[in-house]
């Protein structure tokens, strides 16, 4: 039975990854999960300098999910290279680093620094965080801006790049096509969906940033739909995510056209989710006599 | 070591309106330190996030851990319906806890306000039972809304209790600071947990008197283990983890030295 998948020439032992921002750099969850069992750890977004993030409250619960507006707090690329990469190198899993920035130059700066680190297999470019005012989402909601930044990053990147797409657009396939045309090696989707919650007792926003990105099981049907549409529109591989809570959910994304999947908010609810999804996919393959997990990718059209 | 497990409820009762007292059978009681907390996961799939709740007491002999919490929303409302024998999903033990070694040879204030009172039971128990401190040196000052002085009898076992109530029905009318002033109480060290205005007042008081104060903070959390960066507090110095003056309450705290945090 084969569970290996390949994305842009990078081989993964299985299609299960962590979603950026929900898993730190793996340190905290390594107490619960054997990181060796995962296809890849996708790190929290890292910028060229430390970012303080947004004021609190940064998280709120909503029906079947949550809102967050962390604001990409991160210690900057220097600390990240000294601390987080050496930690992850101890494990037999792929490292994908999520890169964020306020300007094209910021992204390029980080991408070039990471180019010197052979342990990093791929770069995921965050052009879809809804919680920071400059950069990020500004590049991810207009096809021409996305095309431009993808092209610029591709010029400087030593590793294959994954463009992480926002669902907060009219037509995700237009964005996907722009990224592909500009040379993106892969796509990941969906990032969180912009939402809002008001505390009626305090008569104020539940999140200091007013809006937050919604994640969790409640958004899964939207994510599956977008992965399916995108898979019909582009040829490059897709990493699917959005509300995956179980192996059954992960398999839905594979069938919709994703080559790999990421577990996000569910890590908070069940810290063992990633490992359980890996095992659950194998159980499913045994049950249905699937010899190669790649047979599942895009099998429902 | 942190662990998520399915434990059993030993008992539960309402000890004041909307305040519930639950004992849980779990070996986590043996690793728990005063001031640490556990996360409890609702079974209702629409309320997904774990609820961080402070540890009120542990009993290693019985293998039991006690939480006393206020029903504040759907999650805690669900917990309040659990009965003896029911399963309960918990993660623990979390956070740093109070630096109890610092209390040795000192007279210490344990100050709790409202639902910040429960951790003072375990803290006072450990100070008197494990560290052998005299009850006179464990000055417990607690603030309630009214005559519903939950956990008062438990606290009296392990320290000298002074009470303030907002409506003046028991003890000093006012808050814990009023209770200290009107009773002329003094101490060399403060351990505290409660609402933010109370913690701010304690921080100021500690600065004025030149006394070290430790504050147990709370914030909305998602993961509870330091990964999501949801529950941060502004710190004076850039901390070792964030490098941006944002310590994680769940992992670097919840207990902070007052002078370290900007609240």
Interface residues (C-beta under 8 A of the other chain):
Chain A: X21 X22 X23 X24 X28 X29 X31 X32 X44 X50 X51 X52 X53 X56 X57 X58 X59 X60 X61 X63 X64 X65 X66 X68 X70 X73 X75 X76 X79 X216 X217 X265 X267 X268 X269 X270 X271 X272
Chain B: X1 X2 X4 X41 X45 X46 X47 X48 X49 X50 X91 X219 X220 X221 X222 X223 X224 X225 X226 X227 X228 X229 X230 X231 X232 X233 X238 X241 X242 X243 X244 X245 X246 X251
